[in-house]
Amino acid sequence: MKYEAVITGLGPVAPNGVGKEAFWEAIKSGKSGIRTITKFDASAYPCRIAGEIPGELLTDEFKKLPDWLPASMSCKFSVLATILALEDAGLEPDDIGKRDSAVLMGVSTTDMEVVQREYTSFVENGSPRPDSLISAFPHTPAVVVSHYIKSFANVVTISTACTSGLNSIDYAAKMIMRGESDLVIAGGVDTPLSPLVLSGFCSAGMVPTDYNHLPAKASRPFDDKRQGGVLSEGAGVVILEEKTLALKRNARIYASYAGGGFATSISPAWMKRSMITAMKGALTTADLRQGMVDYINACAPGDPVIDQVETEAIKDLFGPEAYNIPVSSLKSMIGNPGAAAGPLQVIASVLTMKNRFISPTVNLEKPSLDCDLDYVPEKGRVARVDRIMINLRGFGGGITSMLIKNYR
């Protein structure tokens, strides 16, 4: 029997919008979630901005959370994103335990807010909080999600840096297609905003430093004045179901999983070849030709090298057709939220299909000479989009491309 994986629920927790409606309105209008850091005093650092989720976006939403959650934002974000996705899918937590379900969460590192807080407590008081270790474990977000839905089989954490969340969705779809599960909660979460992580990114020269007075202008994919990706936080969860069972319960089906490809690049010299390999792998597994992609949701964090190499890889793979494919970068509005980036790109892509509107690449005022594709700059565009490629590259070199297609 042939199984098909479909997306039936969306749960975004992003710096510019929490929940499907708020997130879509933000990216549709080009609203940035980059702002001055308030979680800690960042005045001593060259970069003092980030994709920080403001408290006013979370106050009411956090009331939905169970009181037994560990004291970590990664746990809160992952469960909140799950609640939003389940609500969107028309499912109750108790429904999940009755299904052949699974939980796959992508996390690129430990909860760095907890690590920073508890290390400070250790230095000052000689001891961290008793729950500090479990709160910071990378696997804890997946565990608390499984506990929330009372489903304890097939609980997996994937950690492949920034590609972790996208890889979890790809793996979840393939579990369904192999008949191993009929419903999977999949996504990613990261909460890196801490003095330690920010100082590390500043030391490595990977974040913009000239836009502290204009945070919303800092993330500039493909632009001539781009300086690096903006550090960010967030979570994204999608509900994937086996198509026949989704239809049986009269679920709203947003899109179908089509295919995925993977590669790695251990140096900038290999990056283009690896990006081509990942995109070609996605096309092959989806049984699509180069000319059958309607839109590319790019990795493009605003990095001088990555944006250029991704552009070159798209041109090499698609040939002259590359100039006819709209491309945009969600990171121009949300920064780079680590393992949450891929799931938020998937959610944005699904909403692009549903609403027939491509969100813009904001702050693209003057494309650099080596970036010459159709990047949908500044303002979004009405367009019918049926097949979308989602690209992502992570720290350490992991590269993932995924294809989703409109469900009819």
MOTAGI-V689037 format. One record per residue. N is the residue number from 1. RES is the residue in one letter. BURIAL is b if it has 9 or more other C-alpha atoms within 8 Angstrom, else e. Layout:
# MOTAGI-V689037
n=N res=RES burial=BURIAL
n=N res=RES burial=BURIAL
This chain:
# MOTAGI-V689037
n=1 res=M burial=e
n=2 res=K burial=e
n=3 res=Y burial=b
n=4 res=E burial=b
n=5 res=A burial=b
n=6 res=V burial=b
n=7 res=I burial=b
n=8 res=T burial=b
n=9 res=G burial=b
n=10 res=L burial=b
n=11 res=G burial=b
n=12 res=P burial=b
n=13 res=V burial=b
n=14 res=A burial=b
n=15 res=P burial=b
n=16 res=N burial=b
n=17 res=G burial=b
n=18 res=V burial=b
n=19 res=G burial=b
n=20 res=K burial=b
n=21 res=E burial=e
n=22 res=A burial=b
n=23 res=F burial=b
n=24 res=W burial=b
n=25 res=E burial=e
n=26 res=A burial=b
n=27 res=I burial=b
n=28 res=K burial=b
n=29 res=S burial=b
n=30 res=G burial=b
n=31 res=K burial=b
n=32 res=S burial=b
n=33 res=G burial=b
n=34 res=I burial=b
n=35 res=R burial=b
n=36 res=T burial=b
n=37 res=I burial=b
n=38 res=T burial=e
n=39 res=K burial=e
n=40 res=F burial=e
n=41 res=D burial=e
n=42 res=A burial=b
n=43 res=S burial=e
n=44 res=A burial=e
n=45 res=Y burial=b
n=46 res=P burial=e
n=47 res=C burial=b
n=48 res=R burial=b
n=49 res=I burial=b
n=50 res=A burial=b
n=51 res=G burial=b
n=52 res=E burial=b
n=53 res=I burial=b
n=54 res=P burial=e
n=55 res=G burial=e
n=56 res=E burial=e
n=57 res=L burial=b
n=58 res=L burial=b
n=59 res=T burial=e
n=60 res=D burial=e
n=61 res=E burial=b
n=62 res=F burial=b
n=63 res=K burial=e
n=64 res=K burial=e
n=65 res=L burial=b
n=66 res=P burial=e
n=67 res=D burial=e
n=68 res=W burial=e
n=69 res=L burial=b
n=70 res=P burial=e
n=71 res=A burial=e
n=72 res=S burial=b
n=73 res=M burial=b
n=74 res=S burial=b
n=75 res=C burial=b
n=76 res=K burial=b
n=77 res=F burial=b
n=78 res=S burial=b
n=79 res=V burial=b
n=80 res=L burial=b
n=81 res=A burial=b
n=82 res=T burial=b
n=83 res=I burial=b
n=84 res=L burial=b
n=85 res=A burial=b
n=86 res=L burial=b
n=87 res=E burial=b
n=88 res=D burial=b
n=89 res=A burial=b
n=90 res=G burial=e
n=91 res=L burial=b
n=92 res=E burial=e
n=93 res=P burial=b
n=94 res=D burial=e
n=95 res=D burial=e
n=96 res=I burial=b
n=97 res=G burial=b
n=98 res=K burial=e
n=99 res=R burial=e
n=100 res=D burial=b
n=101 res=S burial=b
n=102 res=A burial=b
n=103 res=V burial=b
n=104 res=L burial=b
n=105 res=M burial=b
n=106 res=G burial=b
n=107 res=V burial=b
n=108 res=S burial=b
n=109 res=T burial=b
n=110 res=T burial=b
n=111 res=D burial=b
n=112 res=M burial=b
n=113 res=E burial=b
n=114 res=V burial=b
n=115 res=V burial=b
n=116 res=Q burial=b
n=117 res=R burial=e
n=118 res=E burial=b
n=119 res=Y burial=b
n=120 res=T burial=e
n=121 res=S burial=b
n=122 res=F burial=b
n=123 res=V burial=e
n=124 res=E burial=e
n=125 res=N burial=e
n=126 res=G burial=e
n=127 res=S burial=e
n=128 res=P burial=b
n=129 res=R burial=e
n=130 res=P burial=e
n=131 res=D burial=e
n=132 res=S burial=b
n=133 res=L burial=e
n=134 res=I burial=e
n=135 res=S burial=b
n=136 res=A burial=b
n=137 res=F burial=b
n=138 res=P burial=b
n=139 res=H burial=b
n=140 res=T burial=b
n=141 res=P burial=b
n=142 res=A burial=b
n=143 res=V burial=b
n=144 res=V burial=b
n=145 res=V burial=b
n=146 res=S burial=b
n=147 res=H burial=b
n=148 res=Y burial=b
n=149 res=I burial=b
n=150 res=K burial=b
n=151 res=S burial=b
n=152 res=F burial=e
n=153 res=A burial=e
n=154 res=N burial=e
n=155 res=V burial=b
n=156 res=V burial=b
n=157 res=T burial=b
n=158 res=I burial=b
n=159 res=S burial=b
n=160 res=T burial=b
n=161 res=A burial=b
n=162 res=C burial=b
n=163 res=T burial=b
n=164 res=S burial=b
n=165 res=G burial=b
n=166 res=L burial=b
n=167 res=N burial=b
n=168 res=S burial=b
n=169 res=I burial=b
n=170 res=D burial=b
n=171 res=Y burial=e
n=172 res=A burial=b
n=173 res=A burial=b
n=174 res=K burial=b
n=175 res=M burial=b
n=176 res=I burial=b
n=177 res=M burial=b
n=178 res=R burial=e
n=179 res=G burial=e
n=180 res=E burial=e
n=181 res=S burial=b
n=182 res=D burial=b
n=183 res=L burial=b
n=184 res=V burial=b
n=185 res=I burial=b
n=186 res=A burial=b
n=187 res=G burial=b
n=188 res=G burial=b
n=189 res=V burial=b
n=190 res=D burial=b
n=191 res=T burial=b
n=192 res=P burial=b
n=193 res=L burial=b
n=194 res=S burial=b
n=195 res=P burial=b
n=196 res=L burial=e
n=197 res=V burial=b
n=198 res=L burial=b
n=199 res=S burial=b
n=200 res=G burial=e
n=201 res=F burial=b
n=202 res=C burial=b
n=203 res=S burial=e
n=204 res=A burial=e
n=205 res=G burial=e
n=206 res=M burial=b
n=207 res=V burial=b
n=208 res=P burial=b
n=209 res=T burial=b
n=210 res=D burial=e
n=211 res=Y burial=b
n=212 res=N burial=b
n=213 res=H burial=e
n=214 res=L burial=e
n=215 res=P burial=b
n=216 res=A burial=b
n=217 res=K burial=e
n=218 res=A burial=b
n=219 res=S burial=b
n=220 res=R burial=b
n=221 res=P burial=b
n=222 res=F burial=b
n=223 res=D burial=b
n=224 res=D burial=e
n=225 res=K burial=e
n=226 res=R burial=b
n=227 res=Q burial=b
n=228 res=G burial=b
n=229 res=G burial=b
n=230 res=V burial=b
n=231 res=L burial=b
n=232 res=S burial=b
n=233 res=E burial=b
n=234 res=G burial=b
n=235 res=A burial=b
n=236 res=G burial=b
n=237 res=V burial=b
n=238 res=V burial=b
n=239 res=I burial=b
n=240 res=L burial=b
n=241 res=E burial=b
n=242 res=E burial=b
n=243 res=K burial=b
n=244 res=T burial=e
n=245 res=L burial=b
n=246 res=A burial=b
n=247 res=L burial=e
n=248 res=K burial=e
n=249 res=R burial=e
n=250 res=N burial=e
n=251 res=A burial=b
n=252 res=R burial=e
n=253 res=I burial=b
n=254 res=Y burial=b
n=255 res=A burial=b
n=256 res=S burial=b
n=257 res=Y burial=b
n=258 res=A burial=b
n=259 res=G burial=b
n=260 res=G burial=b
n=261 res=G burial=b
n=262 res=F burial=b
n=263 res=A burial=b
n=264 res=T burial=b
n=265 res=S burial=b
n=266 res=I burial=e
n=267 res=S burial=e
n=268 res=P burial=e
n=269 res=A burial=e
n=270 res=W burial=b
n=271 res=M burial=b
n=272 res=K burial=b
n=273 res=R burial=e
n=274 res=S burial=b
n=275 res=M burial=b
n=276 res=I burial=b
n=277 res=T burial=b
n=278 res=A burial=b
n=279 res=M burial=b
n=280 res=K burial=b
n=281 res=G burial=b
n=282 res=A burial=b
n=283 res=L burial=b
n=284 res=T burial=b
n=285 res=T burial=b
n=286 res=A burial=b
n=287 res=D burial=e
n=288 res=L burial=e
n=289 res=R burial=e
n=290 res=Q burial=b
n=291 res=G burial=e
n=292 res=M burial=e
n=293 res=V burial=b
n=294 res=D burial=b
n=295 res=Y burial=b
n=296 res=I burial=b
n=297 res=N burial=b
n=298 res=A burial=b
n=299 res=C burial=b
n=300 res=A burial=b
n=301 res=P burial=b
n=302 res=G burial=b
n=303 res=D burial=b
n=304 res=P burial=b
n=305 res=V burial=e
n=306 res=I burial=b
n=307 res=D burial=b
n=308 res=Q burial=b
n=309 res=V burial=b
n=310 res=E burial=b
n=311 res=T burial=b
n=312 res=E burial=b
n=313 res=A burial=b
n=314 res=I burial=b
n=315 res=K burial=b
n=316 res=D burial=e
n=317 res=L burial=b
n=318 res=F burial=b
n=319 res=G burial=e
n=320 res=P burial=e
n=321 res=E burial=b
n=322 res=A burial=b
n=323 res=Y burial=b
n=324 res=N burial=e
n=325 res=I burial=b
n=326 res=P burial=b
n=327 res=V burial=b
n=328 res=S burial=b
n=329 res=S burial=b
n=330 res=L burial=b
n=331 res=K burial=b
n=332 res=S burial=b
n=333 res=M burial=b
n=334 res=I burial=b
n=335 res=G burial=b
n=336 res=N burial=b
n=337 res=P burial=b
n=338 res=G burial=b
n=339 res=A burial=b
n=340 res=A burial=b
n=341 res=A burial=b
n=342 res=G burial=b
n=343 res=P burial=b
n=344 res=L burial=b
n=345 res=Q burial=b
n=346 res=V burial=b
n=347 res=I burial=b
n=348 res=A burial=b
n=349 res=S burial=b
n=350 res=V burial=b
n=351 res=L burial=b
n=352 res=T burial=b
n=353 res=M burial=b
n=354 res=K burial=e
n=355 res=N burial=e
n=356 res=R burial=b
n=357 res=F burial=b
n=358 res=I burial=b
n=359 res=S burial=b
n=360 res=P burial=b
n=361 res=T burial=b
n=362 res=V burial=b
n=363 res=N burial=b
n=364 res=L burial=b
n=365 res=E burial=e
n=366 res=K burial=e
n=367 res=P burial=b
n=368 res=S burial=b
n=369 res=L burial=e
n=370 res=D burial=e
n=371 res=C burial=b
n=372 res=D burial=e
n=373 res=L burial=b
n=374 res=D burial=b
n=375 res=Y burial=b
n=376 res=V burial=b
n=377 res=P burial=b
n=378 res=E burial=b
n=379 res=K burial=b
n=380 res=G burial=b
n=381 res=R burial=b
n=382 res=V burial=e
n=383 res=A burial=e
n=384 res=R burial=e
n=385 res=V burial=b
n=386 res=D burial=e
n=387 res=R burial=b
n=388 res=I burial=b
n=389 res=M burial=b
n=390 res=I burial=b
n=391 res=N burial=b
n=392 res=L burial=b
n=393 res=R burial=b
n=394 res=G burial=b
n=395 res=F burial=e
n=396 res=G burial=e
n=397 res=G burial=b
n=398 res=G burial=b
n=399 res=I burial=b
n=400 res=T burial=b
n=401 res=S burial=b
n=402 res=M burial=b
n=403 res=L burial=b
n=404 res=I burial=b
n=405 res=K burial=b
n=406 res=N burial=b
n=407 res=Y burial=e
n=408 res=R burial=e
